Amino acid sequence: MNVTYQHRINIAIDGPAGAGKSTVARLVAGKLQYVYVDTGAMYRAVTVVALERGIPIEDDARLGELAAALDISLLPGDGGQIVLADGDDVTEVIRSREVTLSVSRVSACAAVRQRMSELQRRMAAAKGIVMDGRDIGTHVLPDAELKIFLTASPAERARRRYLELGDDPGVTLEQLEREISQRDRMDSEREIAPLRQAADAVLIDSTGLTIEQIVGEIVSRADQASQTTAAREN
Ligand code: DC
């Protein structure tokens, strides 16, 4: 029997916005038959509901109450992951620019982070998870058997986002680069669970690498980690 299947591990993929984490994490999960968890989508879902309900994104107390009561589900869908917030499909709206510009502030709220971390740990309890985010290797799953820190230069990350926006981007490349740098700063400088590479994470700079190369590298490391874990447990 396949060792990877026998000894399921958890894989944490952290890194800044636009480094390719979600594409890579989804493909790695598909190859290993693991479940992909996009934690950024969870912070985005909280942000959507806060904006809908008119909760000021600086109001930590109300954001905390909202997050504590909010049910977030991630379901596999044909075109990728479907995100439900209290049963409502928010898959598309979580990617809007309004949400993208507000989510860093919402994700800096301690009570929101605490609730999301708790939900994420529950999702990972059965192993066989590929989870991407900012604090997965350092905070949410410090015992993950494989930790990857995926990065790319800000210019490269802005270029990728720009191409994703299609023919009518509605924003200039320079503006995107500024917004990405600003989000990096907010995510790295916040007090709670800031974006940083875990000491035991493998650094992969995706600038100039193909998706296939990155996925291949992670899958091969996952096989090694799975075998090491299996050997330790036997
Ligand atoms: O990966 P993303 O762009 O969808 O993430 C949205 C925001 O959520 C981003 O500003 C950082 C934050 N985030 C976080 O603080 N911790 C995570 N584990 C995932 C995302």
Residues whose N, C-alpha, C, O or C-beta is under 5 A from the ligand:
A	BS01	DC	A17 T39 G40 A41 Y43 V103 S104 S107 D132 G133 R134 D135 D187
